[in-house]
C-alpha cells in the first residue's frame, strides 16, 4: 500500500452502501487536515487532531470510482499536516458530517501550513472497495478564482513593463527626430 493512500472508513462504506440501496446521492464536500501522525483505522469517525476544515473548492469525477478534489488551506498558525479526512455533506452541522475516508502516517508530512501560506492541495481518491455510482463531489467554486490576487499582480507588473518600454521607445523616436533635424 502506498504511504499516501487513504482508507475508507466503516462509516464511509456504510454510507455508500446505503446510498446505493436507497438510490440517493452522497457528496464529498469538505476536507479536514490535522497535525497528528498515526496509522489510521477504519473505525475512526474524526481526525485525531483536526486543525482546519475547508470546503472542496474544485472537484470532479475523473473516471469510474476516481475523484479529484482540491482544497485551499489558510491558517493563522503553523503546523505539519500529517492527517487528512474527507467528509460527506450529509449533515448541516460540520461536526456531524460523516468521515468518509482518512489518510495519516506516523512519519510522513503531506504539507506544511504557515500563517503566510495559502496552500492549494489536490487529492485523488480512487474508490475500488465501495460502490461509487451514488457518490459525487460538491464544490464551492472555481479553483482559478483563488489565484486572482496573483494574476492581478502579474498583470499589473506586465502593464508597468509595457508602459516603461513604450515611454523608452517614444524617447528614442524623439531623439532620432532631433538628430535628423540636425542632419546628423
OpenMM code with the backbone's topology and positions (N, CA, C; nanometers):
from openmm import Vec3, app, unit

residues = "UNK UNK UNK UNK UNK UNK UNK UNK UNK UNK UNK UNK UNK UNK UNK UNK UNK UNK UNK UNK UNK UNK UNK UNK UNK UNK UNK UNK UNK UNK UNK UNK UNK UNK UNK UNK UNK UNK UNK UNK UNK UNK UNK UNK UNK UNK UNK UNK UNK UNK UNK UNK UNK UNK UNK UNK UNK UNK UNK UNK UNK UNK UNK UNK UNK UNK UNK UNK UNK UNK UNK UNK UNK UNK UNK UNK UNK UNK UNK UNK UNK UNK UNK UNK UNK UNK UNK UNK UNK UNK UNK UNK UNK UNK UNK UNK UNK UNK UNK UNK UNK UNK UNK UNK UNK UNK UNK UNK UNK UNK UNK UNK UNK UNK UNK UNK UNK UNK UNK UNK UNK UNK UNK UNK UNK UNK UNK UNK UNK UNK UNK UNK UNK UNK UNK UNK UNK UNK UNK UNK UNK UNK UNK UNK UNK UNK UNK UNK UNK UNK UNK UNK UNK UNK UNK UNK UNK UNK UNK UNK UNK UNK UNK UNK UNK UNK UNK UNK UNK UNK UNK UNK UNK UNK UNK UNK UNK UNK UNK UNK UNK UNK UNK UNK".split()
positions = [
    Vec3(0.0835, -0.1177, 0.0000),
    Vec3(0.0000, 0.0000, 0.0000),
    Vec3(0.0883, 0.1244, 0.0000),
    Vec3(0.0515, 0.2228, -0.0787),
    Vec3(0.1256, 0.3473, -0.0851),
    Vec3(0.1093, 0.4233, 0.0458),
    Vec3(0.2128, 0.4985, 0.0850),
    Vec3(0.2027, 0.5757, 0.2084),
    Vec3(0.1038, 0.6910, 0.1959),
    Vec3(0.0633, 0.7236, 0.0747),
    Vec3(-0.0312, 0.8333, 0.0546),
    Vec3(-0.1674, 0.7845, 0.0077),
    Vec3(-0.2045, 0.6633, 0.0418),
    Vec3(-0.3339, 0.6080, 0.0036),
    Vec3(-0.4292, 0.6167, 0.1217),
    Vec3(-0.5393, 0.6910, 0.1078),
    Vec3(-0.6359, 0.6975, 0.2176),
    Vec3(-0.7146, 0.5660, 0.2275),
    Vec3(-0.7704, 0.5439, 0.3454),
    Vec3(-0.8572, 0.4279, 0.3624),
    Vec3(-1.0013, 0.4762, 0.3792),
    Vec3(-1.0948, 0.3962, 0.3348),
    Vec3(-1.2369, 0.4284, 0.3505),
    Vec3(-1.2777, 0.3843, 0.4910),
    Vec3(-1.3445, 0.4703, 0.5636),
    Vec3(-1.3872, 0.4362, 0.6990),
    Vec3(-1.5079, 0.3437, 0.6928),
    Vec3(-1.5361, 0.2793, 0.8050),
    Vec3(-1.6544, 0.1937, 0.8127),
    Vec3(-1.7803, 0.2767, 0.7911),
    Vec3(-1.7832, 0.3961, 0.8485),
    Vec3(-1.8983, 0.4857, 0.8278),
    Vec3(-1.9101, 0.5246, 0.6811),
    Vec3(-1.7958, 0.5414, 0.6131),
    Vec3(-1.7978, 0.5736, 0.4706),
    Vec3(-1.8511, 0.4588, 0.3875),
    Vec3(-1.8067, 0.3371, 0.4178),
    Vec3(-1.8568, 0.2193, 0.3460),
    Vec3(-2.0073, 0.2046, 0.3689),
    Vec3(-2.0497, 0.2173, 0.4949),
    Vec3(-2.1924, 0.2061, 0.5266),
    Vec3(-2.2745, 0.3102, 0.4511),
    Vec3(-2.2260, 0.4337, 0.4472),
    Vec3(-2.2988, 0.5400, 0.3780),
    Vec3(-2.3085, 0.5112, 0.2280),
    Vec3(-2.1991, 0.4629, 0.1675),
    Vec3(-2.2006, 0.4333, 0.0237),
    Vec3(-2.2961, 0.3193, -0.0083),
    Vec3(-2.2972, 0.2151, 0.0741),
    Vec3(-2.3887, 0.1022, 0.0516),
    Vec3(-2.5334, 0.1459, 0.0718),
    Vec3(-2.5594, 0.2265, 0.1754),
    Vec3(-2.6952, 0.2775, 0.1983),
    Vec3(-2.7411, 0.3661, 0.0832),
    Vec3(-2.6517, 0.4465, 0.0300),
    Vec3(-2.6872, 0.5328, -0.0835),
    Vec3(-2.7238, 0.4481, -0.2046),
    Vec3(-2.6480, 0.3430, -0.2287),
    Vec3(-2.6782, 0.2545, -0.3412),
    Vec3(-2.8114, 0.1821, -0.3186),
    Vec3(-2.8337, 0.1341, -0.1970),
    Vec3(-2.9557, 0.0606, -0.1649),
    Vec3(-3.0797, 0.1484, -0.1800),
    Vec3(-3.0690, 0.2741, -0.1368),
    Vec3(-3.1846, 0.3642, -0.1381),
    Vec3(-3.1884, 0.4573, -0.2595),
    Vec3(-3.0919, 0.4451, -0.3477),
    Vec3(-3.0905, 0.5256, -0.4699),
    Vec3(-3.0716, 0.6735, -0.4462),
    Vec3(-2.9910, 0.7104, -0.3470),
    Vec3(-2.9660, 0.8522, -0.3190),
    Vec3(-2.8212, 0.8865, -0.3525),
    Vec3(-2.7923, 1.0140, -0.3660),
    Vec3(-2.6570, 1.0619, -0.3955),
    Vec3(-2.5890, 1.1073, -0.2674),
    Vec3(-2.4631, 1.0771, -0.2549),
    Vec3(-2.3788, 1.1285, -0.1476),
    Vec3(-2.2813, 1.2280, -0.2079),
    Vec3(-2.2468, 1.3300, -0.1308),
    Vec3(-2.1496, 1.4296, -0.1765),
    Vec3(-2.0310, 1.4345, -0.0816),
    Vec3(-1.9117, 1.4319, -0.1391),
    Vec3(-1.7926, 1.4642, -0.0608),
    Vec3(-1.7796, 1.6155, -0.0706),
    Vec3(-1.7873, 1.6850, 0.0436),
    Vec3(-1.7934, 1.8299, 0.0383),
    Vec3(-1.6902, 1.9042, 0.1198),
    Vec3(-1.6194, 1.8339, 0.2098),
    Vec3(-1.5229, 1.9034, 0.2949),
    Vec3(-1.3970, 1.8188, 0.3109),
    Vec3(-1.2854, 1.8890, 0.3344),
    Vec3(-1.1568, 1.8245, 0.3580),
    Vec3(-1.1022, 1.8806, 0.4889),
    Vec3(-1.0704, 1.7918, 0.5806),
    Vec3(-1.0117, 1.8324, 0.7075),
    Vec3(-0.8654, 1.7920, 0.7122),
    Vec3(-0.7840, 1.8718, 0.7783),
    Vec3(-0.6432, 1.8383, 0.7961),
    Vec3(-0.6058, 1.8554, 0.9431),
    Vec3(-0.5086, 1.7751, 0.9864),
    Vec3(-0.4619, 1.7826, 1.1234),
    Vec3(-0.3127, 1.7579, 1.1311),
    Vec3(-0.2593, 1.7706, 1.2516),
    Vec3(-0.1147, 1.7611, 1.2678),
    Vec3(-0.0688, 1.6359, 1.3419),
    Vec3(-0.1576, 1.5417, 1.3653),
    Vec3(-0.1201, 1.4190, 1.4363),
    Vec3(-0.0910, 1.3089, 1.3358),
    Vec3(0.0259, 1.2463, 1.3461),
    Vec3(0.0633, 1.1375, 1.2574),
    Vec3(0.0436, 1.0032, 1.3251),
    Vec3(-0.0208, 0.9097, 1.2578),
    Vec3(-0.0518, 0.7791, 1.3151),
    Vec3(-0.0919, 0.6846, 1.2021),
    Vec3(-0.1163, 0.5595, 1.2352),
    Vec3(-0.1698, 0.4639, 1.1387),
    Vec3(-0.3216, 0.4693, 1.1523),
    Vec3(-0.3926, 0.5174, 1.0504),
    Vec3(-0.5381, 0.5317, 1.0624),
    Vec3(-0.6070, 0.3950, 1.0664),
    Vec3(-0.7279, 0.3942, 1.1215),
    Vec3(-0.8045, 0.2706, 1.1198),
    Vec3(-0.9459, 0.2977, 1.0696),
    Vec3(-1.0069, 0.1937, 1.0213),
    Vec3(-1.1366, 0.2013, 0.9549),
    Vec3(-1.2495, 0.2482, 1.0467),
    Vec3(-1.2324, 0.2347, 1.1774),
    Vec3(-1.3403, 0.2701, 1.2700),
    Vec3(-1.3388, 0.4171, 1.3109),
    Vec3(-1.2421, 0.4931, 1.2649),
    Vec3(-1.2357, 0.6343, 1.3022),
    Vec3(-1.3564, 0.7107, 1.2492),
    Vec3(-1.4007, 0.8063, 1.3286),
    Vec3(-1.5105, 0.8936, 1.2866),
    Vec3(-1.4665, 1.0393, 1.2784),
    Vec3(-1.3470, 1.0691, 1.3264),
    Vec3(-1.2894, 1.2038, 1.3246),
    Vec3(-1.1385, 1.1931, 1.3113),
    Vec3(-1.0753, 1.3007, 1.2676),
    Vec3(-0.9300, 1.3088, 1.2732),
    Vec3(-0.8894, 1.3193, 1.4198),
    Vec3(-0.7700, 1.2763, 1.4523),
    Vec3(-0.7282, 1.2783, 1.5929),
    Vec3(-0.6981, 1.4188, 1.6432),
    Vec3(-0.6480, 1.5068, 1.5552),
    Vec3(-0.6233, 1.6447, 1.5969),
    Vec3(-0.6473, 1.7385, 1.4780),
    Vec3(-0.7728, 1.7526, 1.4405),
    Vec3(-0.8067, 1.8351, 1.3245),
    Vec3(-0.7765, 1.9818, 1.3537),
    Vec3(-0.7039, 2.0454, 1.2621),
    Vec3(-0.6649, 2.1855, 1.2774),
    Vec3(-0.7409, 2.2775, 1.1838),
    Vec3(-0.7868, 2.2239, 1.0695),
    Vec3(-0.8546, 2.3057, 0.9697),
    Vec3(-0.9503, 2.2165, 0.8918),
    Vec3(-1.0610, 2.2744, 0.8488),
    Vec3(-1.1599, 2.2009, 0.7710),
    Vec3(-1.2144, 2.2982, 0.6675),
    Vec3(-1.1949, 2.2665, 0.5394),
    Vec3(-1.2322, 2.3589, 0.4323),
    Vec3(-1.3257, 2.2901, 0.3337),
    Vec3(-1.4048, 2.3690, 0.2619),
    Vec3(-1.4879, 2.3083, 0.1572),
    Vec3(-1.4021, 2.2619, 0.0392),
    Vec3(-1.4514, 2.1635, -0.0313),
    Vec3(-1.3868, 2.1216, -0.1556),
    Vec3(-1.4038, 2.2381, -0.2526),
    Vec3(-1.2929, 2.2967, -0.2977),
    Vec3(-1.3010, 2.4137, -0.3850),
    Vec3(-1.3035, 2.3762, -0.5324),
    Vec3(-1.2516, 2.2591, -0.5630),
    Vec3(-1.2548, 2.2116, -0.7001),
    Vec3(-1.2624, 2.0599, -0.6931),
    Vec3(-1.3553, 2.0025, -0.7616),
    Vec3(-1.3685, 1.8578, -0.7589),
    Vec3(-1.4350, 1.8083, -0.8853),
    Vec3(-1.3945, 1.6900, -0.9257),
    Vec3(-1.4555, 1.6325, -1.0451),
    Vec3(-1.4365, 1.4816, -1.0439),
    Vec3(-1.5261, 1.4174, -1.1137),
    Vec3(-1.5158, 1.2740, -1.1329),
    Vec3(-1.4249, 1.2532, -1.2530),
    Vec3(-1.3137, 1.1845, -1.2323),
    Vec3(-1.2148, 1.1631, -1.3376),
    Vec3(-1.2492, 1.0386, -1.4188),
    Vec3(-1.3011, 0.9390, -1.3524),
    Vec3(-1.3363, 0.8136, -1.4179),
    Vec3(-1.4172, 0.7291, -1.3222),
    Vec3(-1.4378, 0.6046, -1.3568),
    Vec3(-1.5139, 0.5152, -1.2702),
    Vec3(-1.4462, 0.5017, -1.1345),
    Vec3(-1.5090, 0.5585, -1.0340),
    Vec3(-1.4546, 0.5492, -0.8991),
    Vec3(-1.3346, 0.6359, -0.8719),
    Vec3(-1.3011, 0.7253, -0.9634),
    Vec3(-1.1849, 0.8118, -0.9471),
    Vec3(-1.2315, 0.9568, -0.9345),
    Vec3(-1.1940, 1.0191, -0.8240),
    Vec3(-1.2340, 1.1563, -0.7952),
    Vec3(-1.1103, 1.2408, -0.7702),
    Vec3(-1.1108, 1.3628, -0.8240),
    Vec3(-1.0042, 1.4581, -0.7952),
    Vec3(-1.0662, 1.5704, -0.7134),
    Vec3(-1.0073, 1.5987, -0.5971),
    Vec3(-1.0572, 1.7005, -0.5054),
    Vec3(-0.9450, 1.7977, -0.4739),
    Vec3(-0.9796, 1.9244, -0.4577),
    Vec3(-0.8810, 2.0249, -0.4173),
    Vec3(-0.9391, 2.1108, -0.3069),
    Vec3(-0.8526, 2.1578, -0.2209),
    Vec3(-0.8921, 2.2493, -0.1150),
    Vec3(-0.7890, 2.3588, -0.1010),
    Vec3(-0.8335, 2.4739, -0.0542),
    Vec3(-0.7444, 2.5867, -0.0297),
    Vec3(-0.7337, 2.6038, 0.1215),
    Vec3(-0.6132, 2.5865, 0.1735),
    Vec3(-0.5905, 2.5875, 0.3172),
    Vec3(-0.5146, 2.7127, 0.3587),
    Vec3(-0.5721, 2.7880, 0.4516),
    Vec3(-0.5060, 2.9022, 0.5146),
    Vec3(-0.5269, 2.8879, 0.6645),
    Vec3(-0.4343, 2.9378, 0.7418),
    Vec3(-0.4463, 2.9272, 0.8868),
    Vec3(-0.3596, 3.0337, 0.9513),
    Vec3(-0.3928, 3.0712, 1.0752),
    Vec3(-0.3156, 3.1703, 1.1496),
    Vec3(-0.1983, 3.1095, 1.2259),
    Vec3(-0.1904, 2.9771, 1.2268),
    Vec3(-0.0830, 2.9089, 1.2977),
    Vec3(-0.0047, 2.8223, 1.1995),
    Vec3(0.1053, 2.7675, 1.2470),
    Vec3(0.1838, 2.6802, 1.1596),
    Vec3(0.1874, 2.5396, 1.2175),
    Vec3(0.1864, 2.4423, 1.1277),
    Vec3(0.1906, 2.3021, 1.1675),
    Vec3(0.2165, 2.2159, 1.0448),
    Vec3(0.2673, 2.0956, 1.0718),
    Vec3(0.2879, 1.9965, 0.9672),
    Vec3(0.1595, 1.9157, 0.9531),
    Vec3(0.1096, 1.9051, 0.8311),
    Vec3(-0.0130, 1.8276, 0.8069),
    Vec3(0.0253, 1.6814, 0.7940),
    Vec3(-0.0267, 1.6012, 0.8887),
    Vec3(0.0038, 1.4580, 0.8939),
    Vec3(-0.1216, 1.3718, 0.8863),
    Vec3(-0.2381, 1.4349, 0.8785),
    Vec3(-0.3626, 1.3599, 0.8658),
    Vec3(-0.4612, 1.4396, 0.7811),
    Vec3(-0.5371, 1.3681, 0.6989),
    Vec3(-0.6356, 1.4292, 0.6099),
    Vec3(-0.7630, 1.3469, 0.6171),
    Vec3(-0.8763, 1.4151, 0.6244),
    Vec3(-1.0056, 1.3478, 0.6242),
    Vec3(-1.0955, 1.4055, 0.5170),
    Vec3(-1.1730, 1.3197, 0.4541),
    Vec3(-1.2689, 1.3603, 0.3513),
    Vec3(-1.4083, 1.3364, 0.4067),
    Vec3(-1.4882, 1.4435, 0.4144),
    Vec3(-1.6184, 1.4379, 0.4798),
    Vec3(-1.7331, 1.4471, 0.3796),
    Vec3(-1.8405, 1.3751, 0.4116),
    Vec3(-1.9620, 1.3815, 0.3308),
    Vec3(-2.0447, 1.5024, 0.3729),
    Vec3(-2.1235, 1.5539, 0.2808),
    Vec3(-2.2182, 1.6611, 0.3114),
    Vec3(-2.3517, 1.5986, 0.3499),
    Vec3(-2.3537, 1.5257, 0.4595),
    Vec3(-2.4757, 1.4556, 0.4982),
    Vec3(-2.5432, 1.5151, 0.6208),
    Vec3(-2.4875, 1.6218, 0.6770),
    Vec3(-2.5460, 1.6929, 0.7910),
    Vec3(-2.5209, 1.8412, 0.7735),
    Vec3(-2.6128, 1.9228, 0.8248),
    Vec3(-2.5942, 2.0682, 0.8200),
    Vec3(-2.4816, 2.1104, 0.9146),
    Vec3(-2.4685, 2.0413, 1.0274),
    Vec3(-2.3658, 2.0718, 1.1264),
    Vec3(-2.2351, 2.0045, 1.0852),
    Vec3(-2.1298, 2.0841, 1.0657),
    Vec3(-2.0000, 2.0290, 1.0236),
    Vec3(-1.9478, 1.9231, 1.1201),
    Vec3(-1.9764, 1.9375, 1.2490),
    Vec3(-1.9276, 1.8421, 1.3487),
    Vec3(-1.9949, 1.7053, 1.3344),
    Vec3(-2.1087, 1.6991, 1.2649),
    Vec3(-2.1826, 1.5740, 1.2493),
    Vec3(-2.1598, 1.5072, 1.1134),
    Vec3(-2.0822, 1.5714, 1.0270),
    Vec3(-2.0594, 1.5150, 0.8936),
    Vec3(-1.9817, 1.3835, 0.9040),
    Vec3(-2.0128, 1.2903, 0.8150),
    Vec3(-1.9511, 1.1580, 0.8167),
    Vec3(-1.8103, 1.1632, 0.7584),
    Vec3(-1.7147, 1.1090, 0.8320),
    Vec3(-1.5786, 1.0947, 0.7817),
    Vec3(-1.5796, 0.9777, 0.6841),
    Vec3(-1.5664, 1.0077, 0.5560),
    Vec3(-1.5761, 0.9058, 0.4513),
    Vec3(-1.4434, 0.8324, 0.4316),
    Vec3(-1.3349, 0.9077, 0.4261),
    Vec3(-1.2027, 0.8477, 0.4044),
    Vec3(-1.1008, 0.9249, 0.4863),
    Vec3(-0.9905, 0.8579, 0.5180),
    Vec3(-0.8888, 0.9186, 0.6025),
    Vec3(-0.7498, 0.8759, 0.5562),
    Vec3(-0.6545, 0.9690, 0.5711),
    Vec3(-0.5141, 0.9373, 0.5462),
    Vec3(-0.4334, 0.9928, 0.6621),
    Vec3(-0.3344, 0.9187, 0.7044),
    Vec3(-0.2367, 0.9674, 0.8002),
    Vec3(-0.1154, 0.8758, 0.7928),
    Vec3(-0.0054, 0.9268, 0.8451),
    Vec3(0.1166, 0.8467, 0.8504),
    Vec3(0.1958, 0.8917, 0.9724),
    Vec3(0.2541, 0.7970, 1.0467),
    Vec3(0.3268, 0.8359, 1.1683),
    Vec3(0.4520, 0.9193, 1.1429),
    Vec3(0.5101, 0.9125, 1.0229),
    Vec3(0.6349, 0.9840, 0.9957),
    Vec3(0.6244, 1.0875, 0.8846),
    Vec3(0.5481, 1.0596, 0.7816),
    Vec3(0.5465, 1.1448, 0.6627),
    Vec3(0.4516, 1.2644, 0.6774),
    Vec3(0.4980, 1.3768, 0.6258),
    Vec3(0.4208, 1.5016, 0.6269),
    Vec3(0.3686, 1.5250, 0.4856),
    Vec3(0.2412, 1.5600, 0.4749),
    Vec3(0.1834, 1.5877, 0.3433),
    Vec3(0.2205, 1.7285, 0.2960),
    Vec3(0.2020, 1.8288, 0.3820),
    Vec3(0.2477, 1.9651, 0.3533),
    Vec3(0.2613, 2.0399, 0.4845),
    Vec3(0.3237, 2.1575, 0.4781),
    Vec3(0.3448, 2.2382, 0.5976),
    Vec3(0.2645, 2.3664, 0.5848),
    Vec3(0.1798, 2.3925, 0.6820),
    Vec3(0.0944, 2.5121, 0.6816),
    Vec3(0.1602, 2.6208, 0.7653),
    Vec3(0.1679, 2.7407, 0.7112),
    Vec3(0.2173, 2.8564, 0.7856),
    Vec3(0.1163, 2.9692, 0.7732),
    Vec3(0.1251, 3.0698, 0.8602),
    Vec3(0.0303, 3.1816, 0.8516),
    Vec3(0.0405, 3.2606, 0.7218),
    Vec3(0.1550, 3.2576, 0.6561),
    Vec3(0.1702, 3.3352, 0.5328),
    Vec3(0.1410, 3.2528, 0.4080),
    Vec3(0.1157, 3.1241, 0.4244),
    Vec3(0.0956, 3.0366, 0.3080),
    Vec3(-0.0526, 3.0125, 0.2821),
    Vec3(-0.0868, 3.0175, 0.1558),
    Vec3(-0.2180, 2.9722, 0.1114),
    Vec3(-0.1883, 2.8483, 0.0284),
    Vec3(-0.2165, 2.7333, 0.0860),
    Vec3(-0.1821, 2.6065, 0.0234),
    Vec3(-0.3014, 2.5553, -0.0558),
    Vec3(-0.2799, 2.5347, -0.1853),
    Vec3(-0.3802, 2.4714, -0.2701),
    Vec3(-0.3350, 2.3272, -0.2878),
    Vec3(-0.4075, 2.2360, -0.2247),
    Vec3(-0.3672, 2.0959, -0.2239),
    Vec3(-0.4700, 2.0115, -0.2987),
    Vec3(-0.4216, 1.9307, -0.3900),
    Vec3(-0.5081, 1.8398, -0.4645),
    Vec3(-0.4966, 1.6986, -0.4111),
    Vec3(-0.6051, 1.6253, -0.4200),
    Vec3(-0.6105, 1.4872, -0.3731),
    Vec3(-0.6822, 1.4038, -0.4778),
    Vec3(-0.6382, 1.2816, -0.4956),
    Vec3(-0.7082, 1.1870, -0.5810),
    Vec3(-0.7586, 1.0727, -0.4954),
    Vec3(-0.8878, 1.0456, -0.5049),
    Vec3(-0.9473, 0.9313, -0.4371),
    Vec3(-0.9864, 0.8299, -0.5434),
    Vec3(-0.9353, 0.7112, -0.5310),
    Vec3(-0.9745, 0.6020, -0.6196),
    Vec3(-1.0498, 0.5009, -0.5346),
    Vec3(-1.1766, 0.4843, -0.5648),
    Vec3(-1.2635, 0.4002, -0.4834),
    Vec3(-1.2869, 0.2666, -0.5528),
    Vec3(-1.2276, 0.1621, -0.4973),
    Vec3(-1.2464, 0.0285, -0.5532),
    Vec3(-1.3190, -0.0626, -0.4556),
    Vec3(-1.3229, -0.0254, -0.3279),
    Vec3(-1.3814, -0.1125, -0.2262),
    Vec3(-1.5221, -0.0700, -0.1848),
    Vec3(-1.5766, 0.0318, -0.2487),
    Vec3(-1.7123, 0.0772, -0.2161),
    Vec3(-1.7882, 0.1050, -0.3457),
    Vec3(-1.9222, 0.0965, -0.3400),
    Vec3(-1.9994, 0.1359, -0.4585),
    Vec3(-1.9895, 0.2874, -0.4763),
    Vec3(-1.9422, 0.3295, -0.5910),
    Vec3(-1.9149, 0.4715, -0.6129),
    Vec3(-2.0185, 0.5393, -0.7017),
    Vec3(-2.1114, 0.4635, -0.7568),
    Vec3(-2.2063, 0.5189, -0.8531),
    Vec3(-2.2953, 0.6277, -0.7944),
    Vec3(-2.3158, 0.6254, -0.6641),
    Vec3(-2.4021, 0.7242, -0.5994),
    Vec3(-2.3221, 0.8266, -0.5208),
    Vec3(-2.1967, 0.8428, -0.5578),
    Vec3(-2.1091, 0.9367, -0.4903),
    Vec3(-2.0710, 1.0474, -0.5880),
    Vec3(-2.0766, 1.1694, -0.5399),
    Vec3(-2.0400, 1.2839, -0.6231),
    Vec3(-1.9562, 1.3802, -0.5390),
    Vec3(-1.9118, 1.4873, -0.6006),
    Vec3(-1.8286, 1.5864, -0.5322),
    Vec3(-1.9003, 1.7190, -0.5344),
    Vec3(-1.9106, 1.7822, -0.4191),
    Vec3(-1.9676, 1.9155, -0.4092),
    Vec3(-1.8533, 2.0148, -0.4088),
    Vec3(-1.8592, 2.1157, -0.4944),
    Vec3(-1.7525, 2.2159, -0.4991),
    Vec3(-1.8070, 2.3514, -0.4587),
    Vec3(-1.7206, 2.4305, -0.3976),
    Vec3(-1.7608, 2.5630, -0.3520),
    Vec3(-1.7251, 2.6716, -0.4518),
    Vec3(-1.6705, 2.6348, -0.5655),
    Vec3(-1.6356, 2.7363, -0.6641),
    Vec3(-1.5226, 2.6919, -0.7529),
    Vec3(-1.4851, 2.7807, -0.8401),
    Vec3(-1.3781, 2.7544, -0.9352),
    Vec3(-1.2450, 2.7807, -0.8681),
    Vec3(-1.1572, 2.6824, -0.8662),
    Vec3(-1.0271, 2.6958, -0.8020),
    Vec3(-0.9465, 2.8106, -0.8612),
    Vec3(-0.9656, 2.8421, -0.9879),
    Vec3(-0.8912, 2.9516, -1.0518),
    Vec3(-0.9199, 3.0859, -0.9863),
    Vec3(-1.0377, 3.1026, -0.9252),
    Vec3(-1.0709, 3.2292, -0.8606),
    Vec3(-0.9819, 3.2570, -0.7404),
    Vec3(-0.9247, 3.1532, -0.6809),
    Vec3(-0.8392, 3.1725, -0.5651),
    Vec3(-0.7024, 3.2254, -0.6026),
    Vec3(-0.6705, 3.2259, -0.7298),
    Vec3(-0.5424, 3.2773, -0.7758),
    Vec3(-0.5545, 3.4216, -0.8257),
    Vec3(-0.6707, 3.4818, -0.8145),
    Vec3(-0.6953, 3.6147, -0.8676),
    Vec3(-0.5944, 3.7183, -0.8194),
    Vec3(-0.5630, 3.7288, -0.6892),
    Vec3(-0.4649, 3.8313, -0.6479),
    Vec3(-0.3298, 3.8144, -0.7162),
    Vec3(-0.2856, 3.6907, -0.7343),
    Vec3(-0.1582, 3.6674, -0.8004),
    Vec3(-0.1643, 3.7087, -0.9467),
    Vec3(-0.2759, 3.6751, -1.0143),
    Vec3(-0.2906, 3.7115, -1.1548),
    Vec3(-0.2995, 3.8626, -1.1712),
    Vec3(-0.3663, 3.9308, -1.0810),
    Vec3(-0.3758, 4.0772, -1.0865),
    Vec3(-0.2368, 4.1380, -1.0685),
    Vec3(-0.1599, 4.0874, -0.9743),
    Vec3(-0.0248, 4.1398, -0.9511),
    Vec3(0.0635, 4.1176, -1.0743),
    Vec3(0.0525, 4.0000, -1.1361),
    Vec3(0.1318, 3.9735, -1.2568),
    Vec3(0.0887, 4.0646, -1.3708),
    Vec3(-0.0415, 4.0851, -1.3883),
    Vec3(-0.0905, 4.1715, -1.4957),
    Vec3(-0.0453, 4.3153, -1.4730),
    Vec3(-0.0478, 4.3598, -1.3479),
    Vec3(-0.0033, 4.4953, -1.3159),
    Vec3(0.1458, 4.5112, -1.3463),
    Vec3(0.2271, 4.4129, -1.3104),
    Vec3(0.3714, 4.4196, -1.3377),
    Vec3(0.3977, 4.4206, -1.4877),
    Vec3(0.3258, 4.3377, -1.5624),
    Vec3(0.3444, 4.3335, -1.7082),
    Vec3(0.3006, 4.4643, -1.7720),
    Vec3(0.1927, 4.5240, -1.7220),
    Vec3(0.1458, 4.6521, -1.7738),
    Vec3(0.2485, 4.7615, -1.7476),
    Vec3(0.3063, 4.7624, -1.6273),
    Vec3(0.4095, 4.8622, -1.5945),
    Vec3(0.5316, 4.8462, -1.6835),
    Vec3(0.5699, 4.7222, -1.7122),
    Vec3(0.6831, 4.6976, -1.8022),
    Vec3(0.6510, 4.7479, -1.9431),
    Vec3(0.5280, 4.7217, -1.9886),
    Vec3(0.4884, 4.7669, -2.1226),
    Vec3(0.4876, 4.9196, -2.1313),
    Vec3(0.4386, 4.9855, -2.0269),
    Vec3(0.4365, 5.1322, -2.0246),
    Vec3(0.5793, 5.1867, -2.0286),
    Vec3(0.6671, 5.1281, -1.9472),
    Vec3(0.8064, 5.1733, -1.9455),
    Vec3(0.8712, 5.1530, -2.0819),
    Vec3(0.8440, 5.0421, -2.1474),
    Vec3(0.9004, 5.0154, -2.2804),
    Vec3(0.8480, 5.1162, -2.3833),
    Vec3(0.7186, 5.1458, -2.3786),
    Vec3(0.6616, 5.2441, -2.4721),
    Vec3(0.7222, 5.3830, -2.4488),
    Vec3(0.7383, 5.4212, -2.3222),
    Vec3(0.7988, 5.5510, -2.2922),
    Vec3(0.9424, 5.5568, -2.3433),
    Vec3(1.0157, 5.4489, -2.3249),
    Vec3(1.1534, 5.4434, -2.3749),
    Vec3(1.1563, 5.4523, -2.5270),
    Vec3(1.0661, 5.3808, -2.5923),
    Vec3(1.0587, 5.3867, -2.7391),
    Vec3(1.0242, 5.5280, -2.7862),
    Vec3(0.9325, 5.5941, -2.7167),
    Vec3(0.8928, 5.7302, -2.7535),
    Vec3(1.0109, 5.8264, -2.7399),
    Vec3(1.0860, 5.8136, -2.6316),
    Vec3(1.2049, 5.8981, -2.6138),
    Vec3(1.3065, 5.8726, -2.7251),
    Vec3(1.3252, 5.7478, -2.7637),
    Vec3(1.4201, 5.7137, -2.8696),
    Vec3(1.3760, 5.7745, -3.0032),
    Vec3(1.2466, 5.7697, -3.0304),
    Vec3(1.1940, 5.8295, -3.1547),
    Vec3(1.2180, 5.9810, -3.1536),
    Vec3(1.1902, 6.0471, -3.0405),
    Vec3(1.2128, 6.1908, -3.0298),
    Vec3(1.3621, 6.2233, -3.0488),
    Vec3(1.4492, 6.1437, -2.9919),
    Vec3(1.5931, 6.1633, -3.0067),
    Vec3(1.6347, 6.1477, -3.1528),
    Vec3(1.5827, 6.0441, -3.2181),
    Vec3(1.6141, 6.0223, -3.3602),
    Vec3(1.5633, 6.1382, -3.4458),
    Vec3(1.4446, 6.1909, -3.4154),
    Vec3(1.3921, 6.3042, -3.4915),
    Vec3(1.4826, 6.4271, -3.4745),
    Vec3(1.5324, 6.4524, -3.3559),
    Vec3(1.6228, 6.5656, -3.3337),
    Vec3(1.7528, 6.5473, -3.4136),
    Vec3(1.8036, 6.4265, -3.4141),
    Vec3(1.9251, 6.4004, -3.4907),
    Vec3(1.9024, 6.4253, -3.6385),
    Vec3(1.7848, 6.3846, -3.6898),
    Vec3(1.7536, 6.4074, -3.8325),
    Vec3(1.7436, 6.5560, -3.8614),
    Vec3(1.6831, 6.6339, -3.7702),
    Vec3(1.6708, 6.7783, -3.7899),
    Vec3(1.8099, 6.8449, -3.7935),
    Vec3(1.9014, 6.7928, -3.7133),
    Vec3(2.0356, 6.8489, -3.7074),
    Vec3(2.1215, 6.7981, -3.8252),
    Vec3(2.0710, 6.7007, -3.8973),
    Vec3(2.1430, 6.6481, -4.0105),
    Vec3(2.2538, 6.5501, -3.9716),
    Vec3(2.2447, 6.4953, -3.8596),
    Vec3(2.3481, 6.4007, -3.8154),
    Vec3(2.3152, 6.2632, -3.8613),
] * unit.nanometer
topology = app.Topology()
chain = topology.addChain("A")
for resn in residues:
    res = topology.addResidue(resn, chain)
    for name in ("N", "CA", "C"):
        topology.addAtom(name, app.Element.getBySymbol(name[0]), res)
